[in-house]
Amino acid sequence: MKTVWSAVLVLIMLAGLLGMAGRPPLVGSPAPEIVLKDLQGQEVKLSDLRGKVVLLNFWATWCKPCKEEMPAMQASYDKLRDQGFVVLAVNELEDVDKVIEHIRTHGHTFLVVMDHDNRVANRYGVVGLPASFLIDRQGVVREHIFGNLLTEERIAELVRQYGGASASLHR
């Protein structure tokens, strides 16, 4: 009987540890570092984007809601990049050639990186797609966006709120 309780205790502790590892970073805390390769094989680090407002978006080509919000992300990037706004789109578990074709077909010009082993998505607690995080100029997580499609208006509002600069969509 003692061995059964010991095994149960070990399973409970393991479940707790796994649960903690899969939680998103807390709003108000520093964004965990990301080091991934872009579609040209160049290393991209989240810390290199410090000083910019970063929309960190986890997505996949098979995800219909992901594809539905990408035009708003692109339009926002086009309108707000001069104010220090960056989209960092993290593709989960897909083949780079498939992602390149998707990005080319849809004319997206924001930064896309590949999370081939899902390590970054797991570190950010991503369990469904799309999932986004707004990271301020100091590298602090300001918003989690799970389950809601991003719109140009919502992105502009977030950049206005946390970017320290005007984010007018009507220039």
Secondary structure, 3 states (H helix, E strand, C coil): CHHHHHHHHHHHHHHHHHHHHCCCCCCCCECCCCEEEECCCCEEEHHHHCCCEEEEEEECCCCHHHHHHHHHHHHHHHHHHHHCEEEEEEEECCCHHHHHHHHHHHCCCCEEEEECCCHHHHHCCCCCCCEEEEECCCCEEEEEEECCCCCHHHHHHHHHHHHCCCCCCCC
